Amino acid sequence: MWRKIADQLSINFTVICSDLRGYGDSDKPPSDSKHLTYSKTKMASDQHKLMLKLGFKKYFLAGHDRGGRVAHRMSLNYKQVIKVIFLDIIPTNTVFELANQELARKYYHWFFLIQNYPLPEKLIGSNPEFYLKSKLKMWKSTNSFIEPKAMKEYLRCFSKKTTIHASCEDYRAASSIDIKHQDNDKDKKINCPVLVLWGKYGTLEKLYDPIKVWNKWAKNVKGQSFKCGHFLPEEKPDDTLKAIINFCKV
């Protein structure tokens, strides 16, 4: 998803684009009954340890959607995060707390993927390409910004049974252990500066005031919307690039 701006970002920064556990070609460890294996706390630990292993004692952080939820946990847990950027999300707890019919229609997968194993895995696994493309169509036409080569790569990764199961576990964790972890930290705010970016034509713009929501979770929040949908780095790469570079200037 970052393919259109990673090279330009690397002019100013060292760029690390790592798949979350369970996604892409990252490991897909067996899960557990409490879904702790795919909790955002575990995923955050993966990414933070990677940065330390690569020699970065401090770093900027940006995450879209699921990556944004991992970035939320990282920015709470690790003081090494200098600044954090959340793309097209509000906190998981808030999504469930404010859930309504409109959300259920547009984010139906949040409630489908959390069903007990193996129901969603069996249904998705019967035709992963149909599921993925159908899901993407819910965010309008993606043909204009997801080129065939990229779509082929998305399908290659998502067609694996282990990836399908891991993605379900990610959402099961979000509806259970992740909520508990965030509730435990309800009085703890993100200390580093936060930038929130979202699509003007997406669900966030329609249902929430993203900056107002994030102000409850962080001490220093600013943000803006772009004239696009959910996939900012693909739909509006130039705008996303400019916003990230300007925010990360020190």
PyMOL commands that set and color helices and strands:
alter all, ss='L'
color gray80, all
select helices_A, chain A and resi 6-9+36-38+40-53+66-77+92-97+101-106+108-112+119-125+128-137+148-158+161-174+177-184+203-207+210-214+232-235+237-248
alter helices_A, ss='H'
color red, helices_A
select strands_A, chain A and resi 59-64+81-87+194-199+221-226
alter strands_A, ss='S'
color yellow, strands_A
deselect
rebuild
show_as cartoon
